[in-house]
Amino acid sequence: MIEFRIDRHSGVATYLQIVHQTEQALRLGMLEPGDKLPTAREVVEATAINPNTVLKAYRELERDGLVEARRGLGTFVRRSLGSGPGDSPLRSELEDWTRRAREAGMDREDVAALFTVALETHFTTTKGTS
């Protein structure tokens, strides 16, 4: 089951953090169709956020067709995202790279900036193509 981690200093709305973490778990295969998301109460107990924030995130995920609420049962994953499993050899290589970056003295923001530049270089998109 997914465990949400809320960064109150990130500048990203709390509900969007939940949406993004769910999408990431779907891309990595950590959540699959049929899996149940934690209840709003469970998320509130784990993160000390407002229940309406959790419900807003779940409604956003439902609007995007990623999850479905089943009255009295909970919220369930409808479809996955991405094309590769979370245990891909590429993930291992990326983890090695981030470990080396940290050992070289880079902080999280340095690594994120470098990775973002690499993404933009290799995954540039123009309207209608990717």
Number of C-alpha atoms within 10 A of each C-alpha: 10 14 14 17 13 19 12 10 7 9 8 11 14 20 21 18 19 23 20 15 17 24 19 17 19 22 18 20 18 17 22 17 14 14 16 19 21 17 16 20 14 14 21 17 12 13 14 11 16 15 15 12 18 23 14 16 20 26 19 17 22 17 11 10 13 20 24 21 16 9 7 6 9 13 22 21 21 17 15 21 15 13 10 12 14 17 11 10 10 12 14 12 11 11 12 12 13 18 12 12 15 14 10 9 9 14 12 12 9 13 15 13 11 12 13 12 12 12 11 11 10 9 10 10 10 7 5 5 6 7
